[in-house]
């Protein structure tokens, strides 16, 4: 097959093509590029044969040093799942001028809205009292509101101030919060310009009533919130976990929650699906969510739009503008796992 259009190899697994590309965006991609769809027609041998002429790979199939050295026309590896897996030789890609693009920003608004929703839930025990009412054991008015608090003017802590932290901060503006941020990857000036208080992890935890955890998983951040750190949370604090499970010691978290002195909303888990016998299921002060904060149709479909926008820009000799450029200093440090 010969074509004057640049070649795009579409291999989105573990993402699904029809989840991220509407009929319109897929047609748009096919109009601008010669697209080989390896989800529709899996053929690893053909993928390897065509890789040297490819303009872009959409997905993150295994690309070792030899494959990338052979891919002399490759301009972009377009990650459409959201996690940078360690199956790509990123150093060789960067050395050869291949842009590695991520779609994480597509999920930011959805995760931020869900996070604020979870915070309001555990502030007022909405789902807890829904369960009570369904079982016929509801308490009226003040009988069920003794542990309720307001989000307005509360002290808020953000652990991590990337895409998710920034999007959530914007949604919290009407609540007139004092916002502290712990993010060791950002200088003080950036945090101050964003209108937050740069803080240590200890300060963020001990001085916040609501704590949102948005930190990414790296070797350095594994069990960042261990028993010692969790003990710093004030009695009655609300903890919202929507980022990476590896950041938290879940055994220590359970022990703190079991005392009844902490409320939590948890969307990410060390083992997913959540085991049927998970002890967290028996805690009334926990909102259990099955990793659903960001994965909504609008977020998924925006990924396809972002892919088309940026590949068309690159085809015309311009830099990508919508997807996030992976940083060579960071991409190898991530320890994120694919979402089932």
C-alpha positions as CSV (number, residue, x, y, z in Angstrom):
1,X,0.0,0.0,0.0
2,X,1.4,3.4,-1.0
3,X,0.1,6.7,0.1
4,X,1.2,10.3,0.2
5,X,-0.3,10.7,3.6
6,X,1.9,10.1,6.7
7,X,1.5,6.7,8.2
8,X,-0.1,6.2,11.7
9,X,0.0,2.9,13.4
10,X,-3.1,2.6,15.6
11,X,-2.6,0.0,18.4
12,X,-4.5,1.6,21.4
13,X,-4.6,-1.5,23.8
14,X,-5.4,-1.5,26.7
15,X,-7.5,1.4,25.5
16,X,-10.4,0.7,23.1
17,X,-10.5,2.5,19.7
18,X,-14.2,3.1,19.7
19,X,-14.1,4.4,23.3
20,X,-11.7,7.2,22.4
21,X,-12.6,7.9,18.7
22,X,-16.1,8.8,17.7
23,X,-17.1,8.0,14.2
24,X,-16.3,11.6,13.3
25,X,-12.9,11.8,14.9
26,X,-11.9,8.4,13.4
27,X,-12.9,9.6,10.0
28,X,-10.9,12.8,10.6
29,X,-7.8,10.7,11.5
30,X,-8.2,8.6,8.3
31,X,-8.7,11.7,6.2
32,X,-5.4,13.2,7.3
33,X,-3.3,10.0,7.6
34,X,-2.9,6.5,6.3
35,X,-4.1,4.6,9.4
36,X,-3.3,0.9,10.0
37,X,-5.8,-0.3,12.6
38,X,-4.2,-3.1,14.6
39,X,-7.1,-3.4,17.0
40,X,-9.4,-4.3,14.1
41,X,-6.7,-6.6,12.5
42,X,-4.0,-7.7,15.0
43,X,-0.8,-8.4,13.3
44,X,2.4,-7.9,15.3
45,X,4.6,-8.9,12.4
46,X,3.0,-6.3,10.1
47,X,3.3,-3.7,12.9
48,X,7.1,-4.3,13.1
49,X,7.4,-4.3,9.3
50,X,5.7,-0.9,9.0
51,X,7.3,0.8,12.0
52,X,10.3,2.1,10.1
53,X,8.0,4.2,7.9
54,X,5.5,5.3,10.6
55,X,5.0,8.9,11.4
56,X,3.3,8.1,14.7
57,X,2.3,5.3,16.9
58,X,-1.0,5.8,18.7
59,X,-0.9,3.6,21.8
60,X,2.0,2.2,23.7
61,X,2.9,-1.2,22.4
62,X,6.3,-2.6,23.4
63,X,9.0,-0.5,21.6
64,X,12.5,-1.5,22.6
65,X,15.8,0.0,21.5
66,X,16.1,-1.9,18.3
67,X,12.5,-1.1,17.3
68,X,13.0,2.6,17.9
69,X,16.4,2.7,16.2
70,X,14.7,1.2,13.1
71,X,11.8,3.7,13.3
72,X,13.7,6.5,11.5
73,X,10.5,8.4,10.4
74,X,8.8,8.3,13.8
75,X,7.7,11.6,15.1
76,X,5.4,10.7,18.0
77,X,4.4,8.0,20.4
78,X,0.9,9.0,21.4
79,X,-0.2,7.5,24.8
80,X,-4.0,7.2,24.9
81,X,-4.3,5.2,28.1
82,X,-3.0,7.6,30.7
83,X,-0.1,5.7,32.2
84,X,3.5,5.5,30.8
85,X,4.3,1.8,31.0
86,X,7.9,0.6,31.2
87,X,7.7,-1.3,27.9
88,X,9.1,1.6,25.9
89,X,12.7,2.7,25.7
90,X,11.9,6.3,26.4
91,X,15.6,7.3,26.5
92,X,16.1,6.2,22.9
93,X,12.8,7.8,21.8
94,X,13.9,11.2,23.2
95,X,17.4,10.9,21.9
96,X,16.0,10.3,18.4
97,X,13.7,13.3,18.6
98,X,10.5,11.3,19.1
99,X,7.9,13.2,21.0
100,X,6.1,11.1,23.7
101,X,2.6,12.6,24.3
102,X,0.3,11.8,27.1
103,X,-3.5,12.2,27.4
104,X,-3.7,12.8,31.2
105,X,-5.2,16.2,30.8
106,X,-8.3,14.6,29.2
107,X,-9.3,13.3,32.6
108,X,-8.6,16.4,34.7
109,X,-12.0,18.0,34.8
110,X,-13.9,14.7,35.3
111,X,-11.6,13.7,38.2
112,X,-11.8,17.2,39.8
113,X,-15.6,17.3,39.7
114,X,-15.7,13.8,41.2
115,X,-13.2,14.7,43.9
116,X,-15.2,17.7,45.0
117,X,-18.4,15.5,44.9
118,X,-16.7,12.9,47.2
119,X,-15.5,15.7,49.5
120,X,-19.1,17.0,49.8
121,X,-20.3,13.4,50.3
122,X,-18.0,12.6,53.3
123,X,-18.6,16.1,54.7
124,X,-22.3,15.4,55.0
125,X,-22.4,11.6,55.0
126,X,-24.7,11.6,52.0
127,X,-24.2,8.0,50.9
128,X,-24.0,6.7,54.4
129,X,-27.4,8.1,55.2
130,X,-28.7,6.9,51.9
131,X,-27.8,3.4,53.0
132,X,-29.4,4.0,56.4
133,X,-32.6,5.2,54.8
134,X,-32.8,2.3,52.4
135,X,-32.5,-0.1,55.4
136,X,-35.1,1.8,57.4
137,X,-32.7,3.0,60.0
138,X,-32.4,6.7,59.0
139,X,-32.2,9.4,61.6
140,X,-34.1,12.6,61.0
141,X,-32.5,16.1,61.0
142,X,-29.9,16.3,63.8
143,X,-30.1,12.6,64.7
144,X,-27.8,11.9,61.7
145,X,-25.8,15.1,61.3
146,X,-23.6,15.2,64.4
147,X,-20.4,14.6,62.4
148,X,-21.3,16.8,59.5
149,X,-19.1,19.7,58.5
150,X,-18.9,22.4,55.9
151,X,-16.5,22.5,53.0
152,X,-16.9,26.3,52.9
153,X,-14.0,28.2,54.5
154,X,-12.4,24.8,55.5
155,X,-8.7,24.3,55.5
156,X,-7.8,22.2,52.4
157,X,-4.6,20.3,51.6
158,X,-3.6,19.1,48.1
159,X,-0.9,16.4,47.9
160,X,0.3,17.0,44.4
161,X,-0.5,20.0,42.2
162,X,-0.4,18.7,38.6
163,X,-3.3,18.6,36.3
164,X,-5.7,17.2,38.9
165,X,-4.7,19.5,41.7
166,X,-5.0,22.6,39.5
167,X,-8.4,21.6,38.2
168,X,-9.7,20.8,41.7
169,X,-8.3,24.1,43.0
170,X,-10.3,26.0,40.4
171,X,-13.6,24.2,41.4
172,X,-13.0,25.0,45.1
173,X,-12.8,28.8,44.5
174,X,-16.4,29.5,45.5
175,X,-15.8,27.7,48.8
176,X,-13.3,30.4,50.0
177,X,-10.9,27.8,51.4
178,X,-7.4,28.2,52.7
179,X,-5.4,25.8,50.4
180,X,-2.1,24.3,51.3
181,X,-0.1,22.3,48.7
182,X,2.7,19.8,49.0
183,X,4.4,19.1,45.7
184,X,8.2,18.5,45.7
185,X,8.3,18.8,41.9
186,X,7.2,22.5,41.9
187,X,9.0,25.6,43.1
188,X,7.5,27.9,45.7
189,X,6.9,30.7,43.1
190,X,4.6,28.6,41.0
191,X,2.5,27.6,44.0
192,X,2.3,31.1,45.3
193,X,1.3,32.4,41.9
194,X,-1.6,29.8,41.9
195,X,-2.8,31.3,45.2
196,X,-2.0,28.4,47.5
197,X,0.3,28.0,50.5
198,X,3.5,26.0,49.7
199,X,3.8,23.5,52.5
200,X,5.6,20.4,53.7
201,X,3.7,17.1,53.7
202,X,3.5,17.3,57.5
203,X,2.0,20.8,57.4
204,X,-0.4,19.9,54.6
205,X,-1.7,16.9,56.5
206,X,-1.8,18.3,60.1
207,X,-3.3,21.6,59.2
208,X,-6.0,20.5,56.7
209,X,-9.6,19.3,57.4
210,X,-10.0,18.1,53.8
211,X,-7.0,16.4,52.1
212,X,-7.1,15.5,48.4
213,X,-4.4,13.1,47.3
214,X,-3.3,13.6,43.7
215,X,0.3,12.5,43.8
216,X,1.6,10.2,41.1
217,X,3.2,6.9,41.8
218,X,7.0,6.8,41.8
219,X,9.6,4.8,43.7
220,X,10.0,7.9,46.0
221,X,6.3,8.3,46.7
222,X,5.4,4.7,47.4
223,X,3.6,4.6,50.8
224,X,4.2,8.3,51.1
225,X,1.1,8.3,53.4
226,X,2.3,5.8,55.9
227,X,1.1,5.3,59.4
228,X,3.2,8.2,60.7
229,X,1.9,10.6,58.1
230,X,-1.8,9.4,58.5
231,X,-1.6,10.0,62.2
232,X,-1.0,13.7,61.5
233,X,-4.5,14.1,60.1
234,X,-6.7,15.9,62.6
235,X,-9.6,14.0,64.2
236,X,-12.6,14.5,62.0
237,X,-10.6,15.1,58.9
238,X,-11.8,14.1,55.4
239,X,-9.4,12.2,53.1
240,X,-10.1,11.9,49.4
241,X,-8.0,9.4,47.4
242,X,-8.4,9.6,43.6
243,X,-4.9,9.3,42.3
244,X,-2.6,6.3,42.8
245,X,-3.1,3.6,45.3
246,X,0.7,3.0,45.7
247,X,1.0,6.4,47.4
248,X,-0.9,5.1,50.5
249,X,-0.2,2.3,53.0
250,X,-3.7,0.8,53.0
251,X,-3.1,-1.3,56.1
252,X,-2.2,1.8,58.0
253,X,-5.2,3.7,56.5
254,X,-7.6,1.0,57.6
255,X,-6.3,1.1,61.1
256,X,-6.8,4.8,61.3
257,X,-10.3,4.6,59.8
258,X,-11.2,1.8,62.1
259,X,-10.8,4.2,65.0
260,X,-13.7,6.3,63.7
261,X,-11.6,9.5,63.8
262,X,-11.3,9.9,60.1
263,X,-13.6,9.9,57.1
264,X,-12.4,8.9,53.6
265,X,-13.6,8.6,50.1
266,X,-11.4,6.1,48.1
267,X,-11.5,5.7,44.3
268,X,-8.2,3.8,43.8
269,X,-7.2,0.5,45.4
270,X,-4.1,-1.7,45.6
271,X,-6.0,-4.6,44.1
272,X,-8.7,-3.9,41.5
273,X,-11.5,-5.0,41.3
274,X,-11.8,-4.4,45.1
275,X,-11.7,-7.9,46.8
276,X,-15.1,-9.0,48.0
277,X,-13.7,-9.6,51.5
278,X,-11.9,-6.2,51.7
279,X,-12.3,-4.9,55.3
280,X,-12.9,-1.4,54.0
281,X,-16.4,-2.6,52.9
282,X,-17.4,-2.9,56.6
283,X,-16.5,0.7,57.5
284,X,-19.4,3.2,57.6
285,X,-17.0,6.2,57.5
286,X,-15.7,5.3,54.0
287,X,-17.2,6.0,50.6
288,X,-16.1,3.2,48.3
289,X,-15.7,4.0,44.7
290,X,-14.4,1.5,42.0
291,X,-11.9,3.6,40.1
292,X,-14.5,5.6,38.2
293,X,-13.5,9.3,38.8
294,X,-12.1,10.1,35.4
295,X,-13.3,7.4,33.0
296,X,-16.5,9.0,31.6
297,X,-17.5,9.2,27.9
298,X,-16.7,12.9,27.6
299,X,-13.2,12.4,28.9
300,X,-12.5,9.4,26.7
301,X,-13.8,11.1,23.5
302,X,-11.7,14.1,24.2
303,X,-8.6,11.9,23.8
304,X,-9.5,11.2,20.2
305,X,-10.0,14.9,19.5
306,X,-6.6,15.6,21.2
307,X,-4.9,13.0,19.1
308,X,-6.3,14.4,15.8
309,X,-5.5,18.0,16.8
310,X,-1.9,17.3,17.7
311,X,-1.0,14.9,14.9
312,X,-2.5,17.3,12.4
313,X,-0.3,20.1,13.9
314,X,2.8,17.9,13.7
315,X,2.0,16.9,10.1
316,X,2.1,20.6,9.3
317,X,5.4,21.1,10.9
318,X,4.0,22.6,14.2
319,X,4.5,21.4,17.7
320,X,1.7,19.6,19.5
321,X,-0.5,21.8,21.6
322,X,-3.2,19.8,23.4
323,X,-1.6,16.6,24.7
324,X,1.0,16.7,27.4
325,X,4.7,16.3,26.5
326,X,6.4,13.6,28.6
327,X,9.4,14.9,30.5
328,X,12.5,12.9,30.0
329,X,13.4,13.5,33.6
330,X,10.2,12.0,34.9
331,X,8.7,9.4,32.5
332,X,11.0,6.7,33.7
333,X,10.2,7.4,37.3
334,X,6.4,6.6,37.1
335,X,5.2,3.4,38.6
336,X,1.6,3.6,37.5
337,X,-0.3,0.5,36.6
338,X,-2.8,0.1,33.8
339,X,-6.4,0.3,34.7
340,X,-8.4,-2.8,34.0
